[in-house]
Amino acid sequence: MTYSGRVSVGGAADVHELKDLMITKVAVGPMENNGYLLRCRATDEQLLIDAANDAGTLLGMIGDDGIASVVTTHRHADHWQALAEVVAATGARTYAGRYDAEGIPVPTDTPVDDGDVIRVGQVELTARHLVGHTPGSIALVYDDPHGHPHVFTGDCLFPGGPGRTTRPEEFNSLMDGLEAKVFDALPDETWVYPGHGNDTTLGTERPHLAEWRRRGW
């Protein structure tokens, strides 16, 4: 089956099968958050991005093999509603951006800084600290050695624009970070997995950067 990235709450998960990594996407909760389960093909180790809601659905996706770690992309409550239950059930190590960790009620075992590498088996994810949506939001970049990069953006980038900000300085900071650390660093083919809704690519969004700057959101 071809991966589309389109999922709905209560519906089936969608699986993106790469040579070294399997990415399973599911939607959970009243805000239709995306949760992503990453599985290293070489070792079968698993990592969850955002234990957002509905621990039963997430634990069902994880299965009997468990997870080694769970990464919370940012401090907003809709992204960690199931975190305590998932960690209690799996014993997973917790990761979050250093400047958002204090806003997450489940203790963060490993605070993450810009450029830090988080491993799932033999696969490496590079963290990018993006300030604006929250002080400590992180995106995770998987630079697939067999193809194009993949980036998990939390609520910092969606199809059609950056994540929500409340003040002009926050918007400008988020746009600066996205341009420098995402759009300038990665090619058009880069696949984008956001915290809510459908996936996109950097090539689809890149022509609209100036438009986003002009409108201010």
N, C-alpha and C positions, 0 to 999 in steps of 0.2 A: 504494500500500500504506500502511496506517495504521501509524505508528510505535508500537511497544510497549515498547522498551527492554530486551527480553528477548533476551540473546545467550548463547552457550555457546562454550567453547573448541573450536576446530575447525569451528564452525558459521559460518553466514553473518553478515555485518555487518547492522546495522539502521540506517536512515537517517531522521533527523528533518528534514524539509524546511520551513524557515521562509522568509519572504519575502526576507530579506537574507542568510541564513546557512543552510548545510547542515551538519548534525551527523551524523557517521557513528560508530557505536559498535561496538566489537569486544571480545571477551574473549580474553585470552592468558595462558599460563603456568599452572603448577601451583596457584597461589593464585587463579586465575580473575579476574585483574585486568581492569578496563575501561580501554581506550584510546579517546580521542575525537579524531576529526579534524574540525576546523572549517574550512569553506571559505566565504570571502566571495563572494557571488554576483556582486557588481559588478566585482570585480577578479580573481577566481579564486585569490587568495592563500590559503595554507593554514597552519594552526597545529595542532600535535599536543599534546594534554594527556596526559601520562604515557606515556613509552616504556618500558612496564613489563616486557615480555618478548617473545620471538619476533619478532626484528627482521624476519624474512622476511614474516610476516603484516602487520606494521605498514607496511613499505615497499611491499608489494603494495596495501594500502589507500591509501597516499599517491599511488602512481602516478607517472607521468613528470613531472608538474607540480612535484613536490618540495614542500617546506615551507619557510616563511620562519623559523619559530620552533617551539620545543618547550618546554612548561611542565611542570615537575615539581612536583606538588602538595605533596610532602613527602619527607623524607630516607629513609624506610624502603626497604630494598633491593629489595623486590618491585615498587617503582614506578619503578626506573631500570635494570633489568637489560639492556635493549636500548638505552639512551640513547647509549652510546659508538658503537655500530654505526650507529644512525640518524643521529646528527650527522655521522659520517664520510661517510656516503653522501649526505647532503643539504646539508651546510654550514649547517644551521639554527642560528640564534641561540638560546642557552639562557637560560631564566628559572627562578628558584626563589625561595622565600621567603628573605629575608636571613638569618634565624636557623637555617635548615636547609641553606644552601648548603655549609657546611663538611663536612657529612655526606654529600654527594653526590660520588662520585669523578670525575665529569666536570665540568670548570670551568663555573661559572655566569657567563655574560656579563653578565647584568643581574639583580642582586639586587632582590627585590620587597618593597616595604613596603605597609602597609595603605593602601588608597585609590589606589594606583598604577593606571594604565590601561595595559593591554597591547592592542595593535591587531593585527587580522588584516584586511588590506585596509581597508575603510571601517567595519568593525565594531569596537566598543570593548568590552573586558572589564575590569571593575573588580575588583581584588584585595581580598580581605578576610583579614586575618591572624587566625588562630584558634589560640590557645595551649592545649595540653593533650594532644592525641594525640602531637604533637611540638612543640618550641619554635617552629618556623617554618612550620607548615602554612598553606597559603593555599587559599581558595575563590575561584572566578572567577564573577562575576555578569555576565550579558548581559541588559541591560534592553531587550528587544525593543520598538522604537517602534511596531510594528504589532500587538502582543499582550502577553502576560504575560512576566515575567522568567524567565530560566533560570539555574540556578546549578550549577556543577561543584564538588562538595564534597570531593573526595579521600576520605580516610578519616575526616573529621570528622563526617559525618552520613550515616546509612543509613536505609532503612525500618526502623522499630522502635527507633531510638535513636541516640545519639552514638557516635563511634568509641571504640575501646579506650583506656582510661587505666589507669595502675597505682597512682596515689596519689589520695587524696581531693581534694587541692588541684589536681591536674591535671584531675580530673573537673569540679570547680566552675569552673575557669577555662574549660574547653571549653564548658560549659553557658552560662556568662555571655556568652562570645563569640557562641555560636550565637543566643542570645536577642536580644542587642543588635544584632548586625550582620547577622543573617539573618532570624529570625522577626519581630522588631520592625520591620525595614526593608523587608520584602518581603511581597506579598499571598499569600493562600492558593493562588492559581492558579499560583504559581511552580513550575516543573518542576525537580526535583532529580536530578542525574546523579552517582551516587556512584562511589567507586573500585573497588568490587566489587558484583556482584549487580544486582538490578533497580532501576529508577528509582522515584521517588515524587513527591509534591507536598508543599509546606509545609502545605497544608490538611489532608492526610491525617495528618501527624505532629503538628500543633500541639496537638490535644486531649490529647496524651500527655506534654507537657512536665513537668507537675507529677508525674506518675507516674515519669518518668525521674529527677527530682530525689529523690524518696522512695527509690527503689531504689538509687541511687548508681552506676549504670552505664548 
